[in-house]
Amino acid sequence: MSYEMPKAELGDIVMYYAHEGATPVPAIVAVTASRTLTLWAIAGELGGVVKPSVHHLTDPGVNEFPDWKRYGYWGHKPKDPQMSILSEKVSLLEKRLNVPKKG
């Protein structure tokens, strides 16, 4: 079974980790590839720094090819628990009202 990177789209805000155990910083997705992202990581007074070839935290390839670790890692930003609760309530309400799904 081959690895499939989690979905991220141009303009998404994700979290960038410079190395394992690093404090994450917000980053904007600038380029997507099949297995990596190019990110614009927010960096204090500098504004931002481009980070190419960033693999997801779950990518098993970074263990197989340790050199990939030098590019850092990305992960999705934590979801706002209030938004998750609101989304669930809207979904339940739509079911009760029998509102057809979009898409």
C-alpha positions in Angstrom: 0.0 0.0 0.0 1.5 3.4 -1.0 1.4 6.4 1.2 -1.1 9.2 0.4 -0.5 12.6 1.8 -3.4 14.2 3.6 -5.3 16.7 1.5 -4.1 20.3 1.5 -4.9 23.0 -1.0 -3.3 26.2 -2.2 -3.9 29.0 0.4 -4.7 26.6 3.3 -3.2 27.5 6.6 -1.3 24.5 8.2 1.2 24.2 11.0 5.0 23.9 10.1 7.5 22.1 12.4 11.1 22.9 11.7 12.1 19.5 13.2 10.7 16.8 15.4 9.6 18.3 18.7 9.7 21.9 17.4 7.1 24.4 18.3 4.8 24.7 15.3 4.3 28.0 13.4 1.4 28.8 11.1 2.2 28.5 7.4 0.4 29.1 4.1 0.4 26.4 1.4 2.1 27.9 -1.7 2.5 24.8 -3.8 1.1 21.3 -3.6 2.8 18.2 -5.0 1.9 14.5 -4.7 3.8 14.0 -1.5 5.1 17.4 -0.3 4.1 21.0 0.1 5.9 24.3 -0.3 5.0 26.5 2.6 5.3 30.2 3.4 6.0 29.9 7.2 5.2 32.9 9.3 8.5 34.1 11.0 8.2 37.1 13.3 9.8 40.3 12.0 10.9 38.5 8.8 7.3 38.2 7.7 7.8 34.7 6.3 10.2 32.1 5.0 9.6 29.8 2.1 9.9 26.1 3.1 10.1 23.7 0.1 9.6 20.0 0.0 7.9 19.7 3.4 6.5 16.2 4.2 3.5 15.5 6.4 4.0 14.4 10.0 2.7 10.9 9.0 4.8 10.3 5.9 6.7 7.1 6.5 9.2 8.1 3.9 11.0 10.4 6.3 12.2 7.3 8.2 13.3 5.6 5.0 15.0 8.7 3.7 16.2 10.6 6.8 17.6 13.5 4.6 14.0 14.6 4.1 13.8 15.6 7.8 15.9 18.6 7.1 12.9 20.2 5.3 10.7 20.0 8.4 7.1 18.7 8.7 3.6 20.0 8.3 0.3 19.1 9.9 -3.2 20.4 9.9 -3.9 23.1 12.4 -6.0 22.0 15.4 -9.7 22.3 14.7 -11.7 24.8 16.8 -13.8 22.6 19.1 -16.6 25.2 19.0 -16.7 25.0 15.2 -16.9 21.2 15.3 -19.8 21.3 17.8 -21.6 23.9 15.6 -21.0 21.8 12.5 -22.5 18.8 14.2 -25.5 20.7 15.4 -26.1 22.1 11.9 -25.8 18.6 10.5 -28.4 17.2 13.0 -30.7 20.1 12.3 -30.5 19.5 8.5 -31.3 15.8 9.0 -34.3 16.7 11.2 -35.5 19.2 8.5 -34.7 16.8 5.7 -32.5 19.3 3.9 -30.8 17.8 0.9 -27.0 17.6 1.0 -25.0 20.0 -1.2 -22.6 18.8 -3.8 
